[in-house]
Amino acid sequence: MILDSLTVEPAALEARTGWAIKPQGACKGEVCVPLPDGTSASGAVDVQMLADRLGMPLVRDDAHDIWALGPDTGVTGRALTTAVAPELVLPDLRTDKAFSLSSLRGQKVLLVAWASW
Amino acid sequence: MWQDLRAEVKPKGLEIVTVALDVNVEDARPFVKAANAEHPSLIDQAHVTDELFGFINVPNGVWIDEAGMIVRPAEAAFPGRSPISEQFDAIDLSTLPENLRDLLGEVKKIETDPEGYKVAIMDWVEHGADSKFALSPDEVIARSDPRTMDVATAAAEFELAQHLQRAGEPDAAIPHFKEAHRLQPDNWTYKRQAWHLVAPGSQEANEVYDSCWIADVKAIGAENYYPPFVP
């Protein structure tokens, strides 16, 4: 996730990473990692604290004064932290409108990555 | 490529969603248009699905059930055997120029099982959670690739790279692409994307990247390019 400061709004964090800030901590699917008292969904979250708790790398480009917060390593140590599919919202090239993966709930889905290159 | 399979499985309750891992939208759009795709055909410029689902190569797929649970993690995915593969198998390499012969010689060594993958999909379509190919949540997580701090840092480096590339600063993106390649050398989407941005269509080394598809594939052995399908 690209950041221009070391705080992040919970809604933006959840939309990009799938991690939601809840009373019990940072949660993804059935997994919740406790966060320090005072962390809540109603205010900006300290990114360095989150990175430490979840084992996320934080990489900086000094010249452009931006950060990238990478995915968690501290829960399962695998590419998937949970088998609950994350929400995915991306533009559909047929319509140029946003498409939500969750709109297909109730059907089986084969999600396939390809590329032009 | 996926449209024919989609026509077969959609009436039975399986939707196909394709995601193009392309920093440049216009690189992917003509393919979607030409395919006349009826299924959602998404564009993922930042390769967020690499991070969210564990894609490391193309084509890679994940299976998601009716309740939104992943029942197979990222793996090589094929829509069955296609006429293109028949045509490709029929090419006589000895008739080709040397550089093309070398490249296609490696491509021919890549091992895939498109028929087996399609059999698995059709079994899941028919039997759902009772299919032997549908895995439990614990198996799904355990079978997803290991994510070390190096792998996670590669994702962050790639994200900086694509962000700078799309912001019109390709020179600033290159060191971050290179760092992503160093940290996760088996992520072909990071490599092939970056190579394509400086030398579209080329699979050979250039003045920016000393790594390239043909050399890197030879180094790992083309037969290891896609891990085998494990039922």
Interface residues (C-beta under 8 A of the other chain):
Chain A: M1 I2 R16 G18 G55 M56 P57 L58 V59 D61 A63 H64 I66 A68 L69 G70 P71 D72 T73 T76 G77 R78 A79 L80 T81 T82 A83 V84 A85 P86 L88 L90 P91 D92 L93 R94 F99 L101 S102 L104 R105 G106 Q107 K108 V109 L110 L111 V112 A113 W114 A115 S116 W117
Chain B: M1 W2 V9 G13 L14 E15 I16 V17 T18 V19 A20 L21 D22 V25 D27 A28 R29 F31 V32 K33 A37 P40 S41 L42 I43 D44 V48 T49 D50 E51 L52 F53 G54 F55 V58 P59 N60 G61 V62 W63 I64 D65 E66 A67 G68 M69 I70 V71 P73 A74 A77 I121 W124 V125 G128 P137 D138 V140 I141 A142 S144 D145 P146 R147 T148 M149 V151 A152 T153 A154 A155 A156 E157 E159 L160 H163 L164 E169 A172 H176 T189 R192 Q193 W195 H196 P200
